[in-house]
């Protein structure tokens, strides 16, 4: 029997390749979740089927490849279907591979769970301007549970597992409370100034879930980093709309305060969840050490 280190030494490509395939398969499942959860449908049954009702054969449901093989059209009825299905599968595969290459196996697998939650919340919010509780409240509870089971998630790696677990849960709880509390106060202040709803309560809970996985530093970064991402995205899409005379394909969905579809512009509602998710992913994958050090230096100054 070969152990992990021996396989990694003899076949260094094996685990990255397997993780990438696994990520693509999970991405296919996430497409089902993104479509069915907002509709209140089971994510287990029935199996994948075309919009015309015909079940999709396994050879037409190969992650990423099937869309290109079929040229974006269903074999059964010829209906076109969005490239987004292949995009979600490919993006999931790349994010899983990135986790595997950056982190030890335990934290990498937690990262895959966390990023899957972010992906589902992102695309559901883009489609429906809601983030279901299963990804906000459920994500927060899962983050705390994984903090308890894998203390390395929050950098707790001494020789005393129980102590590390308790410290890790405390860090995750701080992240959840600080993150959701910060967004709640921002929303309340903005509502008082603007005299209208400025942020959905789903965003409040979503930042709490991010904090459970990333700690309070990650939650704070997600809020302000998400604002930067949103500003860049909004301005770029608005400029495209002005210059091209039509909305950009990648523009965020926009609605009037009454919930009616609208062109992108000032005074409309746009989903903030995707921006929070992008910032949360950037923090988890890339910027955690630098942001943590930055806050530590600020703490010393104060």
C-alpha positions in Angstrom: 0.0 0.0 0.0 1.2 3.5 -0.9 0.7 6.4 1.4 0.1 10.0 0.4 3.7 11.1 0.6 4.9 8.1 -1.5 2.3 8.7 -4.2 3.1 12.4 -4.2 6.8 11.7 -4.6 6.3 9.1 -7.4 3.5 10.8 -9.2 3.5 14.5 -8.3 0.8 15.2 -10.9 -1.7 12.6 -9.6 -3.3 14.5 -6.8 -3.5 17.9 -8.6 -5.1 16.1 -11.6 -7.5 14.1 -9.4 -8.5 17.3 -7.5 -9.1 19.1 -10.8 -11.4 16.3 -12.0 -13.1 16.2 -8.7 -13.7 20.0 -8.8 -15.2 19.8 -12.3 -17.6 17.1 -11.1 -18.5 19.2 -8.0 -19.0 22.2 -10.3 -21.6 20.1 -12.3 -23.4 19.4 -9.0 -23.2 23.1 -8.0 -25.0 24.0 -11.3 -27.9 21.8 -10.1 -27.8 23.5 -6.6 -27.8 27.0 -8.2 -30.8 26.2 -10.3 -32.9 24.1 -7.9 -32.4 25.6 -4.4 -34.1 29.0 -5.2 -37.0 27.1 -6.9 -37.4 24.9 -3.8 -36.7 21.7 -5.7 -34.8 18.7 -4.5 -31.1 18.6 -5.5 -31.1 14.8 -5.5 -34.1 13.8 -7.6 -34.9 13.8 -10.4 -31.6 13.4 -12.2 -30.3 15.9 -14.6 -32.7 16.6 -17.5 -33.1 18.9 -20.4 -35.6 21.8 -20.3 -37.8 19.7 -22.6 -38.0 17.0 -19.8 -35.8 14.3 -21.4 -33.2 12.9 -19.0 -29.6 13.8 -19.9 -27.4 10.8 -20.7 -24.1 10.4 -18.8 -22.1 10.9 -22.0 -23.8 14.3 -22.5 -23.2 15.3 -18.9 -19.4 15.3 -18.8 -18.2 18.4 -16.9 -16.9 21.2 -19.2 -16.4 19.0 -22.2 -20.0 18.2 -23.0 -20.8 21.9 -23.7 -18.1 22.1 -26.3 -18.9 18.6 -27.8 -22.5 19.5 -28.2 -21.7 23.1 -29.1 -24.0 24.4 -26.5 -27.1 22.6 -27.7 -29.1 19.7 -26.2 -28.8 16.5 -28.1 -32.5 15.6 -27.5 -34.2 18.7 -28.8 -31.5 21.1 -30.1 -32.2 23.8 -27.5 -29.3 26.0 -26.7 -28.1 26.2 -23.1 -25.9 28.7 -21.4 -22.1 28.5 -21.4 -22.4 29.4 -17.7 -22.8 25.7 -16.9 -19.3 24.9 -18.4 -17.9 28.1 -16.8 -19.1 27.1 -13.3 -17.6 23.6 -13.7 -14.3 25.0 -15.0 -14.1 27.7 -12.3 -14.8 25.2 -9.6 -12.1 22.9 -10.9 -9.5 25.8 -11.0 -10.5 27.0 -7.5 -10.2 23.4 -6.1 -6.8 23.0 -7.7 -5.6 26.4 -6.3 -6.7 25.3 -2.8 -4.8 22.0 -3.2 -1.6 23.8 -4.4 -1.7 26.5 -1.7 -2.7 24.7 1.5 -2.1 21.4 3.4 -4.8 18.7 2.6 -7.0 19.5 5.6 -7.3 23.2 5.0 -7.5 22.6 1.2 -10.6 20.5 1.6 -12.2 23.1 3.9 -11.3 25.7 1.3 -13.1 23.6 -1.3 -16.3 23.6 0.8 -16.0 27.3 1.5 -15.5 28.3 -2.1 -18.4 26.0 -3.2 -20.6 28.0 -0.8 -19.3 31.3 -2.3 -20.0 30.1 -5.8 -23.5 29.0 -5.1 -24.3 32.2 -3.3 -22.8 34.3 -6.1 -24.8 32.9 -9.0 -28.1 32.6 -7.0 -27.7 36.2 -6.0 -27.0 37.2 -9.6 -30.1 35.4 -10.8 -32.6 36.1 -8.1 -31.0 38.8 -5.9 -31.4 36.6 -2.8 -28.9 34.4 -0.9 -30.8 31.4 0.7 -30.3 30.7 4.4 -28.7 27.4 3.6 -25.6 29.3 2.4 -25.7 32.0 5.0 -26.9 30.6 8.3 -25.9 27.1 7.2 -22.6 28.3 5.9 -21.9 30.0 9.3 -22.8 26.9 11.3 -20.7 24.7 9.0 -17.7 27.1 9.3 -17.9 26.9 13.1 -18.1 23.1 13.0 -15.1 22.8 10.6 -13.2 25.3 12.8 -13.8 22.9 15.7 -12.7 19.8 13.7 -9.8 21.3 11.8 -8.2 24.1 14.0 -5.6 24.6 11.3 -8.3 26.5 9.4 -7.6 29.4 11.7 -3.8 28.7 12.2 -4.1 26.8 15.5 -1.5 24.1 15.3 0.0 23.4 18.8 0.3 19.9 20.4 -3.0 20.2 22.2 -5.9 19.5 19.8 -8.7 20.4 22.3 -7.1 23.7 23.1 -6.6 24.4 19.4 -10.2 23.5 18.6 -11.6 25.8 21.2 -9.4 28.7 20.1 -10.3 28.0 16.5 -14.1 28.1 17.3 -13.6 31.3 19.2 -11.9 32.9 16.1 -14.7 31.6 13.9 -17.4 33.0 16.2 -15.6 36.3 16.4 -15.5 36.4 12.6 -19.2 35.6 12.3 -20.3 38.2 14.9 -18.0 41.0 13.8 -18.7 40.5 10.1 -22.5 40.3 10.4 -22.5 43.1 13.0 -20.4 45.4 10.8 -22.6 45.0 7.8 -25.8 45.4 9.9 -24.6 48.7 11.2 -23.5 49.9 7.7 -27.0 49.0 6.4 -28.8 50.7 9.3 -26.7 53.9 8.9 -27.1 53.9 5.1 -30.8 53.4 5.5 -31.1 56.3 7.9 -29.2 58.6 5.5 -30.8 57.5 2.2 -34.3 56.9 3.7 -34.5 53.5 1.9 -33.2 50.0 2.2 -29.5 50.0 1.3 -28.6 46.3 1.8 -30.4 43.1 2.1 -30.4 41.1 5.3 -29.0 38.1 3.3 -25.8 40.1 2.9 -25.6 40.5 6.7 -25.8 36.8 7.3 -23.5 36.0 4.3 -20.7 38.1 5.7 -21.2 36.3 9.0 -20.7 33.0 7.2 -17.5 34.3 5.6 -16.2 35.4 9.0 -16.8 31.9 10.4 -14.4 30.5 7.8 -12.0 33.5 7.6 -12.1 35.1 11.1 -13.0 38.7 11.7 -10.1 40.1 9.6 -11.5 38.2 6.6 -15.0 39.4 7.3 -13.9 43.0 7.5 -11.8 42.6 4.3 -14.8 41.0 2.5 -17.0 44.1 3.3 -14.6 46.7 2.2 -12.9 44.6 -0.5 -16.3 43.7 -1.8 -17.2 47.5 -2.0 -14.0 48.0 -4.1 -14.8 45.1 -6.4 -18.4 46.3 -6.7 -17.4 49.8 -7.6 -15.0 48.6 -10.3 -17.5 46.2 -11.7 -20.3 48.8 -11.6 -18.3 51.6 -13.2 -16.9 49.3 -15.9 -20.4 47.9 -16.8 -21.9 51.4 -16.8 -19.2 52.7 -19.1 -19.7 49.8 -21.5 -23.5 50.5 -21.4 -22.9 54.1 -22.3 -20.4 53.4 -25.0 -22.0 50.4 -26.6 -25.6 51.5 -26.1 -26.6 48.2 -24.5 -25.9 46.4 -21.2 -22.7 44.4 -20.9 -23.1 40.7 -20.9 -21.2 40.5 -17.6 -23.1 43.4 -16.0 -24.7 42.7 -12.6 -28.4 42.4 -12.5 -30.2 45.6 -11.6 -33.7 46.3 -10.2 -35.7 49.3 -9.2 -36.5 49.7 -5.5 -39.9 48.2 -6.3 -38.2 45.1 -7.7 -38.7 45.7 -11.4 -35.9 45.0 -13.9 -33.9 48.1 -14.8 -30.9 49.2 -16.7 -27.7 49.6 -14.8 -27.5 53.1 -13.3 -27.5 55.1 -10.1 -30.4 54.5 -7.7 -31.0 50.9 -8.8 -30.4 47.8 -6.6 -27.6 45.4 -7.6 -26.6 42.2 -5.8 -23.8 42.7 -3.4 -23.3 39.0 -2.6 -21.1 38.3 -5.6 -18.8 41.2 -4.6 -18.6 39.9 -1.0 -17.8 36.4 -2.3 -15.0 37.5 -4.6 -13.4 39.5 -1.8 -13.8 36.6 0.6 -12.2 34.2 -1.9 -9.3 36.6 -2.5 -8.7 36.8 1.2 -8.8 33.1 1.8 -6.6 32.2 -1.1 -4.1 35.0 -1.3 -4.2 37.8 1.2 -4.9 36.3 4.6 -1.3 36.7 6.0 -0.9 40.3 4.8 -4.3 41.4 5.9 -3.8 39.8 9.3 -0.4 41.5 9.7 -1.9 44.8 8.6 -4.6 44.6 11.3 -2.0 43.5 13.9 0.1 46.6 13.1 -2.9 48.8 13.5 -3.7 47.2 16.8 -0.1 48.0 18.0 -0.5 51.6 17.0 -3.7 51.9 18.9 
